[in-house]
Amino acid sequence: RDIGLDDAKGFMEPTLRDHLPDPSRLQDMDVAAKRLAGAIMQDELIGIFGDYDVDGATSSSLLARMFNAAGGRSTTYIPDRIKEGYGPNGPALLAMRKSGVSIAVTVDCGTMSHEPLDIAKKAGLDVIVVDHHAAESDLPDAVAIVNPNRLDDESGQGHLAAVGVAFLLVVALNRVLRDAGWYKTRKEPNLTQWLDIVALGTVCDVVALKGANRAFVRQGLKVMAQRRNPGLSALADVAGLDEQPGTFHLGFLMGPRVNAGGRIGLSELGTRLLTTEDPAEAMEIAHRLDGFNAERKEIEAQVLQQAIDVLEAENANRTIAFVAGKNWHPGVIGIVASRLKDRFNRPACVLSIDGDKAVGSGRSVIGVDLGAAVIAARQLGLIEKGGGHQMAAGFTVSLENLGNFRDFLDE
């Protein structure tokens, strides 16, 4: 791994003191922190619009916990994967505004959401984007877009998961509140208590475990072992985890259960689990997620076998494993793509056909930037929408363009 002797200790025993970057190095971070600090001090209702995967759930829960601990008010909205799809949408943002929300934070989404954010602005709703997905030069009109993968961001933190970016926002926000004297009459929150949530999101989004990510996971596992978060404790019990938690347990036992709600159950369950302080509620949600996860496995196995049969019948030596099926469950196509990527050792895209369109999810191998390829395809008009990052992407394509899109990715 090209780690020299001088750096070995810092690599094996990473600490936040050594690896946590100054949040202000990220574009728009200070603007976002000041706006949110003002919202907390002025008792504004803050809306959190999250994604339905583990990174989105942990990011949403982290911000909800911070706003609450700092004396603010917030409400969280997680879209339905099937009915609403990925990212912020106009109707949901307008509903937030109507309920009294004056400032909304999108987490793990929003970087490419031009139209929904325009709708929000016209309705008088301020929006802050906290994301890590690949960006283009043309960004939506928002109060702040905090994303280390912005083309003009020079922080060097593009490897962070969304929950890592959210944690840096929490650090920046806490600093602004402290400087404003907000904690003279109330207790300042201990931010490290939430590193267990940050570790879960970082591992499950399969980002590179380098720099701050190593410190988040290393220190977060220590916090998780203390079992202070009722949701994580219930999740560990339901998953049969009876030892010191490690990255395997996060990635293969706990993460899939949090994900199951967004894949085939109720999208908000993961965030609710990680946010609740009620052990009874946590256990009830954990059991529901465990049931959804078992159902997800059955559906996944069926779709995976069908996908393998199609690819092997084609017997085409393509550079990408690309397969589509009618009415495959959209909640499992990402996992199936990951399985195909491992099986065929090449990038894989799996699409669910519904009517004259197909919704797809892709997973890549090291060295192939799938997110950039999907964005390029959208710019060329080959797909209706799409985005992602180096190792994963999502997209919507019309059936008439399916072959052209596949050929483009192959090339």
Salt bridges, closest charged atoms under 4 A:
GLU13 OE2 - ARG218 NH2 2.77
ASP22 OD1 - ARG175 NH2 3.36
ASP28 OD2 - ARG150 NH1 2.98
ASP43 OD1 - ARG73 NE 3.09
GLU44 OE1 - ARG35 NH2 2.99
ASP55 OD2 - HIS132 NE2 3.38
ASP108 OD1 - HIS132 NE2 3.29
ASP108 OD1 - HIS133 ND1 3.80
ASP126 OD2 - ARG35 NE 3.08
ASP131 OD1 - HIS133 ND1 2.75
GLU136 OE2 - ARG378 NH2 1.81
ASP141 OD2 - LYS121 NZ 2.56
ASP152 OD2 - ARG150 NH2 2.77
GLU188 OE2 - ARG178 NH2 2.86
ASP205 OD2 - HIS132 NE2 3.24
ASP237 OD1 - ARG227 NH2 2.76
GLU243 OE2 - HIS249 NE2 3.29
GLU277 OE2 - ARG65 NH1 2.58
GLU281 OE2 - ARG272 NH2 3.33
GLU284 OE2 - ARG288 NH1 3.87
ASP290 OD1 - ARG257 NE 2.76
GLU300 OE1 - ARG296 NH1 2.38
GLU300 OE2 - ARG339 NE 2.88
GLU312 OE2 - ARG343 NH2 3.21
GLU314 OE1 - ARG406 NH2 3.02
ASP342 OD1 - LYS341 NZ 2.98
GLU384 OE1 - LYS357 NZ 3.18
ASP407 OD1 - ARG318 NH1 3.59
ASP410 OD2 - ARG318 NH1 2.24
